[in-house]
Amino acid sequence: MFADRMDAYAAAVTTALDDPDAWHGFTGYLHAICAMQAADRGFADVLTMTFPAAKALEARRAEAYYGVVELITRARGTATCARTSPTATFPSS
């Protein structure tokens, strides 16, 4: 049940990372996850829960998480990000 949701989330991250335009990838990712949450109100719960007994699901969640961190880092480095959100800051890791 949760595996398909996590797979869709991880696929959205991968698609965003594959976009050669970091800002476009980031905004596309945001649109994708917002659509996922609109379609399934429990989707956010899957992203914030841990499943210690489900090793494959946890691995997929960690993979997606680190992909999002990379995606944010890339987006922060774009001129578009600086121009469109001059007061916005993303936490550094």
Secondary structure as UniProt FT lines:
FT   HELIX           2..18
FT   HELIX           22..39
FT   TURN            41..42
FT   HELIX           43..48
FT   TURN            52..53
FT   HELIX           55..76
FT   HELIX           79..84
FT   TURN            86..87
//
